[in-house]
Amino acid sequence: MTPPHSQPSELLKGTLDMLILKVVSVGGPIHGYAISQRIRQISREFFQVTQGSLYPALHRLEERGLLDAEWRDTPTGREAKFYKLTRSGRKQLEVEMSDWEKMSDAVALILRTAH
């Protein structure tokens, strides 16, 4: 299913890191494929994160010290990198969520403006 907006990649570029941090913050350590599936599920198919977007973002977040990762076996017996939020990652998520709320409120104000 294709997302209903015309340019999903542009919206995703600006929000992907925050979405990943949020998904990783809920529950225990989680591997990349499961992160992409959770984003897809929670967004009701609106966001479909490709491997080409997801894995560079995970590496970037890990390099910035926002995620810790370790190799483990999955329930299917494959080895995968499992990610968890660091203390810095939790702080960054709070900042990004606050900034997102302010921005979305400002956009809503503009959209509600009468002609």
C-alpha positions as CSV (number, residue, x, y, z in Angstrom):
1,M,0.0,0.0,0.0
2,T,1.4,3.4,-0.9
3,P,1.2,6.2,1.6
4,P,-1.5,8.7,0.8
5,H,0.8,11.8,0.5
6,S,2.7,12.6,-2.6
7,Q,6.3,12.8,-1.2
8,P,6.7,10.4,1.8
9,S,10.5,10.4,1.7
10,E,10.7,14.2,2.4
11,L,8.5,14.0,5.4
12,L,10.3,10.9,6.6
13,K,13.8,12.4,6.3
14,G,13.0,15.0,8.9
15,T,11.3,12.7,11.3
16,L,12.8,9.2,10.9
17,D,15.4,9.6,13.7
18,M,12.7,10.7,16.1
19,L,10.4,7.8,15.1
20,I,13.2,5.3,15.5
21,L,14.1,6.7,19.0
22,K,10.4,6.5,20.0
23,V,9.9,2.9,18.9
24,V,13.2,1.8,20.5
25,S,12.2,3.6,23.8
26,V,9.1,1.3,24.2
27,G,9.9,-2.2,25.5
28,G,13.2,-4.0,25.4
29,P,16.0,-4.1,22.8
30,I,14.7,-4.4,19.3
31,H,16.3,-5.3,15.9
32,G,16.1,-3.2,12.8
33,Y,13.5,-5.1,10.9
34,A,11.2,-5.1,13.9
35,I,11.7,-1.3,14.2
36,S,10.6,-0.8,10.6
37,Q,7.6,-3.1,11.2
38,R,6.5,-1.3,14.3
39,I,6.7,2.1,12.6
40,R,4.6,0.6,9.7
41,Q,2.1,-0.9,12.2
42,I,1.7,2.1,14.5
43,S,1.3,4.5,11.6
44,R,-1.4,2.3,10.1
45,E,0.8,1.7,7.0
46,F,1.4,5.4,6.4
47,F,5.2,5.1,7.0
48,Q,7.0,2.3,5.2
49,V,10.6,2.6,6.0
50,T,13.0,1.0,3.5
51,Q,16.2,-0.7,4.5
52,G,18.0,2.0,2.6
53,S,16.7,4.6,4.9
54,L,16.5,2.6,8.2
55,Y,20.0,1.2,8.5
56,P,21.9,4.4,7.7
57,A,19.6,6.1,10.3
58,L,20.3,3.4,12.9
59,H,24.1,3.7,12.3
60,R,23.9,7.5,12.6
61,L,22.0,7.3,15.9
62,E,24.5,4.7,17.2
63,E,27.5,6.9,16.2
64,R,25.9,9.9,17.9
65,G,25.6,7.8,21.1
66,L,21.8,7.8,21.1
67,L,21.5,4.1,20.6
68,D,23.5,1.2,22.0
69,A,23.6,-2.0,19.9
70,E,24.6,-5.6,20.3
71,W,24.5,-8.7,18.1
72,R,22.0,-11.4,19.3
73,D,20.1,-14.3,17.9
74,T,16.5,-13.6,16.9
75,P,13.6,-15.9,17.7
76,T,14.0,-17.4,14.2
77,G,17.7,-18.3,14.9
78,R,19.2,-15.5,12.8
79,E,21.8,-13.1,14.2
80,A,20.7,-9.5,14.2
81,K,21.8,-6.2,15.8
82,F,19.5,-5.3,18.7
83,Y,19.2,-1.6,19.6
84,K,18.3,0.1,22.9
85,L,18.1,3.8,23.9
86,T,21.0,5.3,25.8
87,R,20.5,8.0,28.4
88,S,21.5,10.6,25.8
89,G,19.0,9.1,23.4
90,R,16.2,9.4,25.9
91,K,17.1,13.1,26.4
92,Q,17.3,13.7,22.6
93,L,13.9,12.0,22.1
94,E,12.3,14.4,24.7
95,V,13.8,17.4,22.9
96,E,12.7,16.2,19.5
97,M,9.2,15.4,20.7
98,S,8.9,18.8,22.3
99,D,10.1,20.5,19.1
100,W,7.7,18.4,17.0
101,E,4.8,19.4,19.2
102,K,5.6,23.1,18.8
103,M,6.1,22.8,15.1
104,S,2.9,20.8,14.6
105,D,0.9,23.3,16.7
106,A,2.3,26.2,14.6
107,V,1.4,24.4,11.4
108,A,-2.1,23.8,12.7
109,L,-2.5,27.5,13.5
110,I,-1.5,28.4,10.0
111,L,-3.8,25.8,8.4
112,R,-6.8,27.0,10.5
113,T,-6.3,30.6,9.4
114,A,-9.3,31.9,7.5
115,H,-8.8,33.3,4.1
